[in-house]
C-alpha cells in the first residue's frame, strides 16, 4: 500500500513541478495563486434485512438508516494548477431495527469515523487529481440491542492508529465566478492497528488499545459530488 502511495504522491509532485516550470516561464514572476476549498460529499442510505437463516415465523425486521460522507479539502493553488492542502474526512451512519417478539432483538447502531492528512493535487481546466496521505484517524461502532424488557446489549468498539491514502479524480463545471460543481470518483483505503471495546452491561469484556493480530482493513470506491470554491 505504501509503495502505491509513494508512487501516486511522487507522480503528482512531478506533474506539479513541471507545471511550476511551465507557468513560471510563461508568466514571469506573476502567476495564478489562490484559496481552494473543496467539499466532496454523498448521502448514505441503508435499508436491509437478513433472511438467510429465517424460514418460519416471526421473521426479521428491516434495518434502515441515514448518514453522510464528507471529504473536505482546504488549500492553496499555485499558478492555477498545483495544489497544496489538507483533507479531513467525516462519516456517520445511524441504523435502527425494531424488536420482533420471538425473533430478532431491536437494534440501534451508530458508525462514525474521521481521518485527516496532507493533500497535493493537479488541476487542469475542470479536471482535478488529488492524493491524500492519512496521518491519523479512527472509527467507532456503537451498538445497542433491546427487547420488550429494555436494553439487552450496549457495546462500543473503537479502532485507531490508522494509516492509508485517498485518491480523487473528478471534473467540475463553473456555476458562478468562484464556484464550481461536478462529479468525483474517490478511492480510499485504510488499515487500523489497535482496538478498544467497552461493554456497558458487562465490564469483564472491556479492553483498551489492544494490538490487532490482523489489521482491520477498509477500502472503498465511491462516486460523489463536489462543490468547489476558488478565489
Secondary structure, DSSP 8 states (H G I E B T S, - for coil): -HHHHHHHHHHHHHHHHHHHHHHHHHHTT----EEEEEEEEEEEEEEE---TT--STT----EEEEEEEEEEEEEEEETTTEEEEEEEEEEEEEEEE---TTS--EEEEEEEEEEEEEEEEEEETTEEEEEEEEEEEEEEEEEEEEETTEEEEEEEEEEEEEEEEEEEEEE-EE-SSSEEEEEEEEEEEEEEEEEEEEETT-GGG-EEEEEEEEEEEEEEEEEEEEEEEE-
